[in-house]
């Protein structure tokens, strides 16, 4: 990234989004209240299963308080090349079996159902398993045509580095995996963004709720929120939708 770019709102030096995947109970019970205590709002990528269906009112209230409900598909498909062992991904839900028409249909249906919750039509997509292609290995297709049609932006691939807003692909922004890491790890990538004028999009799953691999410690998470709050003069922390719209309208004009 070149010299720091003063493109962010309120004179901030960098932008940060906190995203949380899979519509877990801890998201409305623990994470959203913690964010709000520090004056922050997050993006929650929610497939239509499990807690979103059981506690619909809680998710609707989260959206009303300013959190983004992002599209995370209907059934959380991922890409896995055959031969497949184990049963964590059903064959029918493998992105290898998708074409663009099916992808468009499922993501459109998920958008419609999310609109029933929050009333919004401007939405971002959190790529499941960070995958960006569909179809078999010898005939892969990019999701980009469908994502650009349906969404303001998409989180895209796992890059583990800040994104330069001037060169950002809005439908493949790039994200940093936060699971299994500590406050010092997240602070390092945020500080890198401050130094370069970049955008950090962190991807979490569980926060202190009994998960193992896809979990972070609640106290480490609190330290991150406090750090972002304390440095509001340098950091603009906002949902993915807000940052993407800013990049589109103020940077890539």
Secondary structure, DSSP 8 states (H G I E B T S, - for coil): --S----SGGG-SEEEEEEEES--HHIIIIIHHHHHHTT---EEEE-SSTHHHHTHHHHHHHHHTT-EEEE--SS--B---SS--SSSS-GGGBGGG--HHHHHHHHHHHHHHHHHHH-----EE--GGG--EES-GGG-EESHHHHHHH-SEE--SB--S-B-TTT--TTS--BEE-TT--HHHHHHHHHHHHHHT-EEEEEE-EESSS-STTEE-HHHHHHHHHHHHHTTTTEEE--HHHHHHHIIIII--
